[in-house]
Structure formats: C-alpha cells, structure tokens
Amino acid sequence: MRSQSLRTRRSLLDLNDLSGPELEYIFERTAAFEKKLPKRDMLSGIAVLNLFFEHSTRTITSFTLAEKRLGADVISLSPRDTSLAKGETIEDSAITLAAMGVNVIVVRHSEPGFPDRLALAFDGHVINAGDGPRAHPTQALLDIYTLREEFGSLKDRNIAIVGDIVHSRVAHSNIEGLKGLGAHITLVGPPRFLPDSFAGEGVRIERDLDKALPESDAIILLRIQRERFSDGPQSISDEEYVRDYRLDGQRLAKLKEQTIVLHPGPYNRGMELADDVLIYAGWRYAKQVRHGVYVRMALLDFLVNGNRRSR
C-alpha cells in the first residue's frame, strides 16, 4: 500500500492505496448497494467537493449521484470558480477548504500527481478522478467489478487492453489492479501508443490484434487521446489504426462465445470500434456505467465510515 504517513485521512490516489481485503469489502458494499439503496444518511453532514479541471460527463455525474444517494452535502467547482487562477497554491486552497468544513475532495486534473499534492495538504479524504495520463482508480474499480461479476475470480483470466495505452490513465490503473488479482494481461497497440517498456511480469505486448482475440476472455478498448499528444505527432494514420486495431464484425467473429468487451468511454464510433460492437451480446459498456455509481458509493462510504462489516 502507498504510505499514509504524511496524510491525516485515508485517500484513494491509485489502486495500490487499497489492500486486498479492502478491495473485497468495497466490492461487497457495491453489490449490497445495487440490491438495495441505503437510507440517505450515510454521509449526512459530510461536505463533498467535486473539483474537475478537465471536462467530464460520466465520472462527475456518477460521483454526484453517488454522493447525493448517500446524503452528502455536494459542491461542484470548475477551474474558473477557484482562486488558483489568482495565484493561490493548491496547498493553500486545501487549507481553506478544510477550514470551511469540506471533508472529501474528488479531483480531476491534467497534471500527473496533482491529487497527491492535494492529499498531502488537505485535512480530509481525496479521491483521484483522473490525473493526466497517470491514474484513474475509480474507473478501474468499476471495470474490475464488471469483470468479476462476469467471471467470478479473475485469476488466470486473459484480459486484452487495446489502443492508446501510453496516454490512458484508465489502462495504467487497470494494469495495476488486474495484475494484483492474478489476471494475464495482453496489451495491444502500435509502438507509438504502446512502448516495449510496458511489458513485465503478468503483462505481455502483442502488436497483432487478430492474434490476441481468440485467447481473450475480455477486451478493454481505449480511444486515441489526441488531447495528450504533447510529445510529437501521431505516427500512425487513422486509416492504419482502423485497419489494424479497430474491433468490428469480422474481428468479433474471432472471439470466444463468452468473451466480453468493455470501454471506459467516451467511445468513438468508427475508430476503435465499429457499430457491430454496440449490438454484440458481450458488449458491457452500459453495465460499466451503471456499476460506476454503486462502486463510488461504496468507496465514499469506506473512506468516510471505514470498514464496518457489521453494517
């Protein structure tokens, strides 16, 4: 687990902030919340701030619904609403917000490590809702929950992650989480989006998508994140990417009957997937989105109220 020695409260900055038993507890609570919503008092009197410096539809809506269903006092700020534009540091903002009685900050930022800086200065709980290309732990939690719902144990399951790995915070957190659960991970993509350095114990690289498909129990598709191309132009054309890495009807036919397909969203029709995928029996995008609300409810409950199995 990541060291908590400099923090006054538990935070979630990436999946290695959670032990195996804590992860199991969060998934148990997720399943319980899906079966029956709790009374809206679990976060009564708790002020939760959603602080998103990047655009979001799924994540901010999911967190807002989760917070309100638990009875929290919900505040949302955009970058123009903060004093950071006036020169205030994030550390000073954290002191101010804590003094006002904010208990939890859910933050998304383009700077890798920004939530870590916030967590070190904030006397409360920080949840990383995505920091640059580095990590997106709650998306990984709901992805893994969706996979576990499908397969039970993920030990020795073959999971392929396809696309722009290097720029994907979702991929980074999923690799971290899936390795810890004993899954075999195959990363698929061109060298521009998937450097050889990603290979390691439990993780292999495959350049040929068609070779990876027949052995995969699940495929996680990723979009090309052009907004993060700060280190040079794309070295593969859209036409080449579609030809080599798009999942379409012909490639779906190569999958095992029980293989499922996931996508963290937003997905780009015609690029990483064809419309055939959207009517494929194993397409699980809607389930992922639905699970996201309950996973985030369970995480908020865990961070604020602790691991109380007697509840």
C-alpha positions as CSV (number, residue, x, y, z in Angstrom):
1,M,0.0,0.0,0.0
2,R,1.0,3.6,-0.6
3,S,2.4,5.3,2.5
4,Q,-0.2,7.2,4.5
5,S,2.4,8.7,7.0
6,L,2.0,12.3,5.7
7,R,-1.8,12.3,5.5
8,T,-4.3,12.8,8.2
9,R,-7.1,10.8,6.4
10,R,-7.4,7.9,4.0
11,S,-7.4,8.8,0.3
12,L,-7.6,7.0,-3.0
13,L,-4.9,8.1,-5.4
14,D,-4.5,4.8,-7.2
15,L,-5.4,1.2,-6.6
16,N,-2.3,0.4,-4.5
17,D,-3.9,2.6,-1.8
18,L,-6.2,-0.4,-1.1
19,S,-5.3,-3.7,0.4
20,G,-6.8,-7.0,-0.9
21,P,-9.3,-7.2,1.9
22,E,-10.3,-3.5,1.5
23,L,-10.9,-4.1,-2.2
24,E,-13.1,-7.1,-1.4
25,Y,-15.0,-5.0,1.1
26,I,-15.7,-2.2,-1.4
27,F,-17.0,-4.8,-3.9
28,E,-19.2,-6.4,-1.3
29,R,-20.7,-3.0,-0.4
30,T,-21.1,-2.3,-4.1
31,A,-23.2,-5.4,-4.6
32,A,-25.3,-4.6,-1.5
33,F,-26.0,-1.1,-2.7
34,E,-27.0,-2.4,-6.1
35,K,-29.5,-4.7,-4.5
36,K,-30.9,-2.1,-2.2
37,L,-30.1,1.6,-1.9
38,P,-29.3,2.7,1.7
39,K,-31.0,5.4,3.6
40,R,-29.7,8.8,2.6
41,D,-27.9,9.4,5.9
42,M,-24.6,7.5,5.5
43,L,-22.8,10.8,4.6
44,S,-25.2,13.1,6.4
45,G,-23.3,16.3,7.4
46,I,-20.3,15.4,5.1
47,A,-19.4,18.0,2.6
48,V,-18.0,16.6,-0.7
49,L,-16.4,18.9,-3.2
50,N,-16.2,17.8,-6.9
51,L,-13.2,19.7,-8.3
52,F,-12.9,19.0,-12.0
53,F,-10.2,20.8,-14.0
54,E,-11.0,18.7,-17.1
55,H,-14.2,18.0,-18.9
56,S,-16.2,15.0,-17.8
57,T,-19.7,13.5,-18.3
58,R,-19.6,10.0,-16.9
59,T,-17.3,10.5,-13.9
60,I,-18.7,13.7,-12.5
61,T,-22.3,12.6,-12.9
62,S,-21.6,9.3,-11.4
63,F,-19.8,10.8,-8.4
64,T,-22.6,13.4,-7.9
65,L,-25.3,10.7,-7.9
66,A,-23.3,8.6,-5.5
67,E,-22.8,11.5,-3.1
68,K,-26.4,12.5,-3.1
69,R,-27.7,9.0,-2.7
70,L,-25.6,8.8,0.5
71,G,-26.9,12.1,1.8
72,A,-23.8,14.2,1.4
73,D,-23.7,18.0,1.0
74,V,-22.4,18.3,-2.6
75,I,-20.5,21.2,-4.0
76,S,-19.1,21.4,-7.6
77,L,-16.4,23.8,-8.7
78,S,-15.0,24.4,-12.2
79,P,-11.5,25.9,-12.6
80,R,-12.8,29.4,-13.2
81,D,-14.6,29.3,-9.8
82,T,-11.3,28.7,-7.8
83,S,-8.7,31.0,-6.6
84,L,-5.9,29.0,-8.3
85,A,-6.2,31.3,-11.3
86,K,-5.4,34.2,-9.0
87,G,-2.1,32.6,-7.9
88,E,-3.2,30.7,-4.9
89,T,-1.4,27.4,-4.5
90,I,-3.3,24.1,-4.3
91,E,-1.8,23.7,-0.8
92,D,-3.3,27.0,0.4
93,S,-6.6,26.1,-1.3
94,A,-6.6,22.8,0.6
95,I,-6.2,24.6,3.9
96,T,-9.0,27.0,3.1
97,L,-11.4,24.2,2.0
98,A,-10.7,22.1,5.1
99,A,-11.3,25.2,7.3
100,M,-14.7,25.7,5.7
101,G,-15.7,22.1,6.6
102,V,-15.1,20.3,3.3
103,N,-14.5,16.6,4.2
104,V,-13.9,15.0,0.8
105,I,-12.5,16.3,-2.4
106,V,-13.0,14.4,-5.7
107,V,-10.4,15.9,-8.1
108,R,-9.6,15.6,-11.8
109,H,-6.6,17.4,-13.2
110,S,-4.3,17.2,-16.3
111,E,-1.2,17.3,-14.1
112,P,0.1,13.8,-13.1
113,G,0.4,13.8,-9.3
114,F,-1.9,16.7,-8.6
115,P,-4.2,14.7,-6.4
116,D,-1.2,13.5,-4.4
117,R,-0.1,17.2,-3.7
118,L,-3.7,18.0,-2.7
119,A,-3.9,14.9,-0.3
120,L,-0.7,15.9,1.5
121,A,-2.1,19.4,2.3
122,F,-5.8,18.6,2.8
123,D,-7.2,17.5,6.2
124,G,-9.7,15.2,4.7
125,H,-10.2,12.5,2.0
126,V,-9.0,12.9,-1.6
127,I,-10.3,10.8,-4.4
128,N,-8.4,10.8,-7.7
129,A,-10.9,11.1,-10.5
130,G,-8.1,11.1,-13.1
131,D,-4.7,12.9,-13.2
132,G,-3.3,13.3,-16.6
133,P,-2.3,10.0,-18.2
134,R,-1.2,8.5,-14.8
135,A,-4.2,7.0,-13.0
136,H,-8.0,6.7,-12.8
137,P,-8.6,4.3,-9.9
138,T,-12.4,4.5,-9.6
139,Q,-12.8,3.7,-13.3
140,A,-10.5,0.7,-12.8
141,L,-12.6,-0.3,-9.8
142,L,-15.8,-0.4,-11.8
143,D,-14.1,-2.2,-14.7
144,I,-12.8,-4.8,-12.4
145,Y,-16.1,-5.1,-10.6
146,T,-17.8,-5.7,-14.0
147,L,-15.2,-8.4,-14.9
148,R,-15.7,-10.1,-11.6
149,E,-19.5,-10.1,-11.9
150,E,-19.0,-11.8,-15.3
151,F,-16.3,-14.3,-14.4
152,G,-16.0,-14.5,-10.6
153,S,-12.3,-14.9,-9.9
154,L,-10.0,-13.2,-12.4
155,K,-7.1,-15.4,-11.6
156,D,-5.6,-16.7,-14.9
157,R,-8.2,-14.9,-17.0
158,N,-6.8,-13.4,-20.2
159,I,-7.6,-9.7,-20.4
160,A,-6.6,-7.7,-23.5
161,I,-6.3,-3.9,-23.3
162,V,-6.3,-2.4,-26.8
163,G,-5.3,1.0,-28.1
164,D,-3.6,4.1,-26.8
165,I,-2.1,2.6,-23.6
166,V,0.6,5.2,-23.0
167,H,-1.8,8.1,-22.7
168,S,-4.5,6.2,-20.9
169,R,-4.8,6.7,-17.1
170,V,-7.6,4.0,-17.2
171,A,-5.1,1.5,-18.7
172,H,-2.5,2.3,-16.1
173,S,-4.9,1.7,-13.1
174,N,-6.4,-1.4,-14.7
175,I,-3.0,-2.9,-15.2
176,E,-2.2,-2.3,-11.6
177,G,-5.5,-3.8,-10.3
178,L,-5.7,-6.8,-12.7
179,K,-2.1,-7.9,-12.0
180,G,-2.9,-7.9,-8.3
181,L,-5.9,-10.2,-8.9
182,G,-3.8,-12.7,-10.9
183,A,-5.1,-11.9,-14.4
184,H,-2.9,-12.4,-17.5
185,I,-2.8,-9.0,-19.3
186,T,-2.1,-8.6,-23.0
187,L,-1.5,-5.0,-24.2
188,V,-2.3,-4.5,-27.9
189,G,-1.3,-1.4,-29.9
190,P,1.3,0.2,-32.2
191,P,4.6,1.3,-30.7
192,R,3.6,5.0,-30.7
193,F,0.8,4.1,-28.2
194,L,2.4,1.1,-26.6
195,P,6.2,1.3,-25.8
196,D,8.0,-2.0,-25.2
197,S,8.7,-0.8,-21.6
198,F,5.1,-1.8,-20.6
199,A,6.0,-5.5,-20.8
200,G,6.7,-7.2,-17.5
201,E,5.6,-9.9,-15.1
202,G,2.0,-10.7,-15.9
203,V,1.9,-8.3,-18.8
204,R,2.9,-9.0,-22.4
205,I,2.7,-6.9,-25.6
206,E,1.1,-8.0,-28.8
207,R,1.2,-5.9,-31.9
208,D,-1.3,-8.1,-33.9
209,L,-4.8,-7.7,-32.6
210,D,-6.1,-10.6,-34.6
211,K,-3.7,-12.9,-32.7
212,A,-4.8,-11.7,-29.3
213,L,-8.6,-12.0,-29.9
214,P,-9.2,-15.8,-29.9
215,E,-7.5,-16.3,-26.5
216,S,-9.0,-13.3,-24.7
217,D,-11.8,-13.6,-22.1
218,A,-12.3,-9.8,-22.1
219,I,-11.3,-6.9,-24.3
220,I,-11.0,-3.4,-22.9
221,L,-11.0,-0.9,-25.8
222,L,-9.4,2.6,-25.4
223,R,-9.9,5.7,-27.5
224,I,-6.9,7.6,-29.0
225,Q,-6.3,10.5,-26.6
226,R,-5.2,13.2,-29.0
227,E,-5.6,15.9,-26.3
228,R,-2.5,14.4,-24.7
229,F,-0.2,14.4,-27.7
230,S,2.3,16.8,-26.3
231,D,5.4,14.9,-27.4
232,G,5.0,14.8,-31.1
233,P,2.5,13.9,-33.8
234,Q,0.7,10.7,-34.1
235,S,2.9,8.2,-36.1
236,I,0.0,6.0,-37.3
237,S,-2.7,7.4,-39.5
238,D,-6.4,7.0,-38.7
239,E,-6.8,4.7,-41.7
240,E,-3.9,2.4,-40.5
241,Y,-5.3,2.4,-36.9
242,V,-8.8,1.3,-38.2
243,R,-7.3,-1.3,-40.4
244,D,-5.0,-2.8,-37.6
245,Y,-6.8,-2.2,-34.3
246,R,-10.5,-1.4,-34.8
247,L,-12.9,-4.0,-33.4
248,D,-15.5,-4.8,-36.0
249,G,-17.8,-7.6,-37.1
250,Q,-15.1,-9.6,-38.7
251,R,-12.9,-9.4,-35.6
252,L,-15.9,-10.1,-33.3
253,A,-16.3,-13.4,-35.1
254,K,-12.8,-14.5,-33.8
255,L,-13.8,-14.1,-30.2
256,K,-14.8,-17.0,-27.9
257,E,-18.5,-17.2,-27.3
258,Q,-18.3,-15.8,-23.7
259,T,-15.8,-13.0,-24.4
260,I,-17.0,-9.6,-23.2
261,V,-16.0,-6.1,-24.5
262,L,-15.6,-3.1,-22.2
263,H,-14.8,0.6,-22.9
264,P,-14.3,3.3,-20.3
265,G,-15.9,5.9,-22.5
266,P,-16.2,8.1,-24.3
267,Y,-16.0,5.8,-27.3
268,N,-15.5,6.9,-30.9
269,R,-17.7,5.1,-33.4
270,G,-15.8,4.0,-36.5
271,M,-12.4,4.5,-34.8
272,E,-11.6,2.0,-32.1
273,L,-14.9,0.2,-32.6
274,A,-17.5,-0.3,-35.3
275,D,-21.2,-0.2,-34.8
276,D,-21.2,-4.0,-34.8
277,V,-19.7,-3.9,-31.3
278,L,-22.7,-1.9,-29.9
279,I,-25.1,-4.8,-30.7
280,Y,-22.7,-7.6,-29.7
281,A,-24.1,-9.8,-26.9
282,G,-20.9,-9.3,-24.9
283,W,-20.9,-5.5,-25.0
284,R,-20.8,-4.4,-21.4
285,Y,-20.4,-0.6,-21.6
286,A,-23.9,0.2,-20.1
287,K,-23.2,-2.2,-17.2
288,Q,-19.9,-0.4,-16.5
289,V,-21.6,3.0,-16.4
290,R,-24.3,1.7,-14.1
291,H,-21.8,0.0,-11.8
292,G,-19.9,3.2,-11.5
293,V,-22.4,4.9,-9.3
294,Y,-22.6,2.0,-6.8
295,V,-18.8,1.5,-6.8
296,R,-18.3,5.1,-6.0
297,M,-21.0,5.0,-3.3
298,A,-19.1,2.0,-1.7
299,L,-15.8,3.9,-1.9
300,L,-17.2,7.0,-0.3
301,D,-18.7,5.0,2.5
302,F,-15.5,3.1,3.0
303,L,-13.3,6.3,3.2
304,V,-15.6,8.2,5.5
305,N,-17.1,5.5,7.6
306,G,-14.4,2.8,7.5
307,N,-14.6,-0.9,7.1
308,R,-17.6,-1.9,9.2
309,R,-18.7,-5.4,8.3
310,S,-21.4,-5.3,10.9
311,R,-23.3,-2.7,9.0
